[in-house]
């Protein structure tokens, strides 16, 4: 019996999965690299791809800052989707051991990435953002999403987050919790706050088959 290949699985992609990515498309090439490393969960590949494609439709260029980026796959995807970004920085106080192996494999496949992706072991509050940055984060847990949004807004940087693990003790649903599910209220309040700070906000979703925490918030500072 053939089992369904679920994109949201936490199982690792390995060399046994290489034949699932047979084509010459950017996604298939990316999939084969991830399989060759053999250390990343399947859902991480699909989340980075689905998030990156949607963000790049609205936000081009800029230094990419991947907060709580872990392996840094999203940072690399952002550069591959838009080569006009000069560099990407993965900001994570505790990146996983396989991050270096993934980076080396991606550079081997796409030499133009060489020297353009760096990893910093710091919290976002200690990283200096600028107005030209594009801040991204996939599944920043709980109040970390709010810290990312606040840091980006203080610098007038573009920002895109895929929130998760809404801690209702620290994440504010505002006055909306009486009308809607509380985690949705938290994200709605986040979007409205960015609007009040002069941002043009886009609310989207990535496929629920990839992750049930699939609400994507993209915001750019509106030009005067």
Secondary structure, 3 states (H helix, E strand, C coil): CCCCCCCCCCCECCHHHHHHCCCCCHHHHHHHHHHHHCCCEHHHHHHHHHHHHHHHHHCCCCEEEEECCCCCHHHHHHHHHCCCCCCEEEECCCCCCCHHHHHHHHHHHCHHHCCCEEEECCCHHHCCCCCCEEEEEEEEECHHHHHHHHHHHHHCCEEEEEEECCCCCCCCCHHHCCCCCHHHHHHHHHHHHHHHCCEEEEEEECCCCCCCCCEEEEEEECCC
